[in-house]
Structures are given as structure tokens and as C-alpha cells.
Amino acid sequence: MRFFLSQLPIVDTLAYKILFFSGLKNKNHYLCSMKVLFIGGTGTISTAISKLLLTQGHDLYLLNRGIRNDVLPEGAHSLVADINDETKVAELIKGLDFDCVADFIAFVPEHLQRDYRLFKDKTKQFIFISSASAYQKPLSDYRVTEATPLANPYWQYSRDKIACEDYLMKLYREEGFPVTIVRPSYTYDERSVPLGVHGKNGSWQVLKRMLAGKPVIIHGDGTALWTMTHNSDFAKGFAGLIGNIHALGEAVQITSDETLTWNQIYQCIARALDVPLKAVHVSSEFLAAAGPYDFVGGLLGDKAESVVFDNSKLKRLAPDFVATKRFDQGIKETVEYVLAHPELQHPDEEFDQWCDLILMKIMKIMKEMKEIKEIKL
């Protein structure tokens, strides 16, 4: 419920004055409370936003299958359903209207067509989570703004996100659907260590190799520039867009302002583990060709590029946004959390053997080249 000074009735009672002015001191709860629905709400990005919105006093609804809602603090309304079951979802939201609906698990235009059918008359704002991987590859300029062209011939995931953006902007232009597009880059939390090269089971096997003193693979020469964003920082930027009339019809990227090389990223991880980093650099093209992992999309279509994100637009829309968690600080917390929670440590022997094979091939080629060089001398 919102109160504005011009709308206040003239009530000369001490109780009313105490209520109003206590509301001014805690404006999140009394002046700016909004009704927000998240489709998903328990992933890396959305969990942090959900927690922040609840602490700010917003009325939060989570529409998901109810599998991980235990990770959230009390206060959220749980709507348990598969979003693809439109009949059930329509029944659950019957009689409900929202200041904002955000979909964290839409990946193809068909998902958004479904969302439009369900929410077109029920929300003042619809936020779609796109991806910074949708930006032009290869980049013509390492400095990335929202005006950077969208084109990624390497990764179907990114092309699908581009198609999603196109669909929503068409709805905005032609029907006034109140869309805001958010483009995250690599965002992490305490549950998983962010890496450039890992297997199907996540990053634990790379940490395990580091702890065992084994070499790890860094794509390229490790000097490509990258940005890692802690989900608590991302949440602050996202919250500043919710209910923001100036964000309607806009695409906004949300990242940290800190720039790191991949060598620095891996070095920070090794320091958090208190082990020396034994790195072997392998070209992204070689890794993409070696398979069986999708390094065509994940590397050539994303992490092999040097990027520096310009967050000026976000800061105009949400002037209070400041990313405060440095990567060396955040990754130390993440490593400590993962080491303390065995359920997050997923072994991947297949990936471990693949790394050993790649490194053996690289060492063999280097040895052969050295021998050829010596023969010529």
C-alpha cells in the first residue's frame, strides 16, 4: 500500500501521526511495498533477489514446483505448479494482480507466449531474464553496453534468448505490454564456484584437482577480460528495476564493475583453497574441437571474449546501485561453503579423465615441437 502526503486525510490524532512517521523511517515496508510474482525464484540469481525483496517488505509470490522453497526466508507466498500447466496456474492466480511478474526460467519464445497468455492483464511490469551471452560474437568493441548488437552464431541458447527479446519488444511496441529485459553475465552464489572450463557435474572436480595438486585447464592464454557478479550484488540492481516506470520497454544489463582476467579468477580460487595454482593454457578452439563438452557455445560464444560491461544505464535507472563484493571476497565465501557442504561436491571422473587426456596431448605436442626445434638448430 502506498501513502503520499497529498493524499493524507487531515486526522489530528497522535496515533495516526505515529503510524505515518514510523512508516517514513522504514519506507520499504510502508511506502514502497509491491506485490511481485517470480516464476522460479529459487535459482542462483532469483534466490538472492527473493531474499532481498522479503527483507524490504514486498509481497512476494513464488510460482514453481516447490522443490527448493526451503532455501528462502519466511514470508513468501508459495504457488506450487508447473508453469507449463496453464490451467492450474490460471486457477492459482485467479483474483490476483501484480505490480511485477518476472520469469527466470524462460528460454524460448514459446515460454513467453505462454506467459503472455497468463499475465497480460495481471501485471504492471513483466521482467524477462535474458543473457549477456546474446551480445555480438565476436565483439567489435570489448566495451559492452545495451546498444551492443545482439548476434551469436556459436550458441543456440543465446540465439533463443535473442528471439525471446524480439518477441517481447514486438509486444511492447504494438500492444504496450510493459516489458523490461534484464541481461545478466556470469553470476554466482555460495553453492558453486564459477569457472570457464568444467564438466557436466559442475565445478567441484576442478577444485578437487587443485586440492590434489593436479594441473587445471584455463581457456586461451588466460588474459581475456571477464566480470564475475555475486548474486547479492545482482539482487540490488534488479530490485531497483522492479516497479520502475523508466525501465519499461528497456533492456538493462546487471553486472559488477570489477574486471578480471581468467588467470586472476583461477588464482583467486586457488588462494581460497590455500593451494598453488598449476595452470595449463589451452586454446578455446582446441577445447571446442576436442569435445564432448559444449565449449563452442560456452567458450567461443561467451567466455573466450574479452568484455567490460558499462553499467551506466542501470545506475541511471537505479542510482543507489553499487556492486560491493569483490571477487576475491565472494569466492572465498563460496569455497568455504562448498567445502563445508559435501552435498555440493559432485565428482566427475569422466571430466577428470578428459582433462588428463587433453593435458597429455598438449604436453606431447609441446615435446615434439621442442624436438623439431632442436633438430633445426
N, C-alpha and C positions, 0 to 999 in steps of 0.2 A: 504494500500500500504506500502511495506517495503523498506527502504533505507539502504544500507550497504556502509561503507566507501570505500571498494574496488570497488564498482560499480559506484561511483560518477564520472561523466564526469568532465574534467578539464574546468571549466567555471569561468573565473576570473571576476565575476560581484558581486557587493555588494548585489544586490537583492537576488541572489542565496544563498550567504553565510548567509544572514539574515534568509531566509526561512529554510535552513538546521539547523542552530544552534538554532533557535527558536523551531524547531522540537525536538532537543535533550533535551531541557528544559521541554518539555511536551511529553515525549516519548510515552505515552499511545495513543495519538492522531496521531502521525506521524510515529512511528517506529513499533508499535505492533498492529495496528488495524486489526481485523479479522472479517470475515463475519460468523455470528453464527445464527443458527436456533434453536429455542426452540419449541418443541411440548408441548403445555401447556403454561407455562410462567407466570401464574398469581396465583399460589398456594402459600402456606406458604414459601416453600423453593425457588421456582423459581422466585417469585416476587422480593425478595432481590437480587438474582443473576442478574436478568434483570436490576434492577436499577443500580447496581454496574457496569455492563458491559457498560451501556449507559454513565455513568459518565467517564468511561475510554476511551470512544471514539470508541467503537466497533460498527460494523454494525449489528444490532440485528433485526432478523425476528421472529415474534411470530405466530405460526400456531395453532389456536384454534377457538372456536365458537364465539369469540368476545364479550363474556358476561361481562368480568371483566377487559378489557384492559384500562378502565378509571383509574385504580389504578396506572398505570405506568407513569413515566415522558415522556415528548415528545421525539420523536426521534426513536422509534421502528417502524419497518415496520409490518403492520398487514396483515396476510394472513388468511382470515376468511373461515373456512371449518371444517367439522367434519373429523378428521383424518381417520376415517373408510371409508370415501367416497374416495377411492383411485383414481378414475377417476378425480374427481375435484381437489384433492391435486396434482396429477401429472401435471395437466394443470397449477396450480398456481406456481409450482416450475420449470416449463419448462424454460430452459435457465439460471437457477440459479445453482451455485455451492457454497459449503460452506467449511470453514475451520473446522467447528464443527457443528454437529447436536446432540441435547440432547433431550431425551424423558423422561418427568416427569410423564407421565400417562400410562406407560406400566406395566401391572400386570401379564400377562400370556404369554407364548411363542408365541401364535398366534399374539399378538400385535407386537412382534419383527419380526416375519416373514413378516408381513405387512410392517414394517419399512425398512427391508432389501430390499424388492422389490422396494420400493420408493427411497431409498437413497444410495444403494450400490455403485453407480457410481457418486455420487454427493457430497461426503464429505470426508475430510481427517481424520476425527475422529468422532466416534459415542459414546456418553456417555449415559449409561443406569443407571437410578436411582433404585438401589436395596434397601436393608434394612438390618440394623444390627440385626433385629429380626431373620434373616436367620441363625445366628450363633448357634452352638450346644446348645441344651437344653435337660437336664440340662448341664450346663457348667462343664468341668473337671478342668478349671482354670479360676478364675474370671478376670484375665488379658487377655484382648481380643486384638488380632492382626488380620491382614488379613489372617494369616495362621491358625487361629482357624477353626476347621471343620465346615461345613455347614450341619445342621440337626435339624429340628424342628418338632417333632411328634405332637405338640399341635396345630399348627396354619396353616391352608391351605394357607393363604396369604403368609406366609414365605416360604412354600414349593413351591408355584408358583414362587416366586422370585428366589429361588434356580434353578428351572427348566429354568427360563429365563437366568440366568447366564451361565448355562451349554450350552444352545443353542448358546449364543453369543461367548463363548470361543471356541466352536467347529468351528464356522465360522472363528474366528481369526486364529486358528491352521491350518485349512485346506484350507482356501481361502484368508487369510491375511486381513480379514475385520478389520478395525482399531478401535477396541472397547476399551473403558475404562469403568470400573464398579465402581460406587460410592455407598457406604453404609452409609446412614445417620442413626443416632439413633433419639431420641426424639428431634425434632427441633420445636421451637415455634416463634411466632411473636407477634405483639401488638394486634392482633384480638381475641386471645383465650388463656386462662390460661391452662397450661399443668398440667394434673392430672393423678393419677393412676386409680382412680375409679370414673366414671361418667356415665351418661345415654346417650341415643341416641341423645339428643339435645345439647351435648357438656358440657362444664364445668360451665356454668352460674348458674345452680341450686345448685351446691356445694358452690359457692360463696354466693349465696342467703341464704343458710343455715348458713354459717359462720356469715353473717351480722345479721341474726335473732337470733344468739346465740345458734343455734342448733348443736348437735354433728355431725361430719363428719367421714366417714369411711376411714381408711388407711389400705391397704392390708398388711398382715403379721404383724410383730411387728414393722414395720417402719424403721428397721435398715439396710435393703438391700441397697447396694450402687448403685447409678444411676448417669447419666450425662444428664444435660439439655443444649442444644445448641441454642443460639439466632440465628435467620436466618441471621442477618448481619455478624456474625462470620462465619457461614457456607458458605456464599457467597464468602468470601475471600479465603477460601480453594478451593472451586470449581473453581473460576476464575484462580487459579494457575495451574489447570489441563488442562484448555482449550488450545489447540494448543501445548501441552507439549508432545514432541515425546517420552519422557521417561515414560509417562503414558499409552502408547498403550500396550494392552494385559495385563493390570494390574487391580486389584481390590484395591480400596482405601477407607478407612473409614474416615469420616469427623465429628469430634465432638469437643466440648470444652474439655479442660484438667481438668476442675473443677469436683470434685467428691462430691456428696451429699448423705445423707440418705433421704429416703422418709419423715421421721419426719422433717428433716430440710427443705425439699421442701415445705411441708404444713405450717411449721412455717413461712417461708418467705412470703407465700401468705397471711397468717393471719396478719402478720405485715404490709404488703402493704395495707390491708383493715383496719388496725388500730383496730383490734378486737382480743380478746384472742382465742387461738386455743383450741377447745373442740374435741379431737380426741378419737375415739374408734377403737382399732385394731382388725381386723377380718382376719382369715387365708385365704389365696388365694384359697385353696382347697374348703373351705366352700363357698366362694363367687362364685366360678366356678360352684359348685353344685346347688347353690340357684337360678341361672338364673333370668330373661330371657336374661340377657346380656352375651356377649361372653367374659367372663373372663377366659375361658380355654385358648384361644389364647392370649388375651391381657395381662393376668397376668402370668399364668403358662408357656406360650410360649414366655414371654417377660419380663414384669416389675417386676415379683417376683424374678428374678435372680439378684444377685449382679454382677455388671460389672464395670470394669475400663478399658477404651479404651486407647490403646497405639497408639498415632498419629505420631510415628517416621517416618513411611513411607511417610505420607503426607508431613512432614516437610523436608524430603529429596527431594521430588519432587517439593515442593513449599516452599523454605527456608524462604520466607517473612511471611508465615502464623503464626499468633498469635491470639488466641481467647481472646478478651479483655473484654467482657461484663460478669461480674459475675451475677449469677442467681438472687441474691437479688436486683441488679440494674435493670436487664432486666424485672423481674416480677413486680417491682414497676411501670415501664413504662406501662407494659401490663395491669395491674389492673386499673391504672388511665385512660387508653384509653378505656377500656371496660366500665367502669363506666360512662364515658363521651359520650358513643355511645349506646343509647338504642336499636338500630337495631341489636347489637351484643348480646343482653341479651335475650336468648331463654329459656323461662320457660319449666320445665319438671316435671309436677306434678306426673306423673307416677313413675319417678325415685325417687322423694321426698318421696312418699308413700312407695316405696320399701325399701328405706333407713330406714324409721321409723319402718317398719316391721322387717327388719334384726336386727336392734338395740334392738327392743323389745324382739326378740327371744334370742339374746345374753344375755341380762340382765336377762331374765327368767332362762336361763340355769345356769348363774352365781349364781343367788339366790338359785336355787335348789341344786347346788353343795355346797354352803355355809351351807345350812340346813343339808345336809348329813354329812358334816364335823363336825358340831356341835353335831349331834346325836351320832357320833362315839366317840367324846370326852366325 
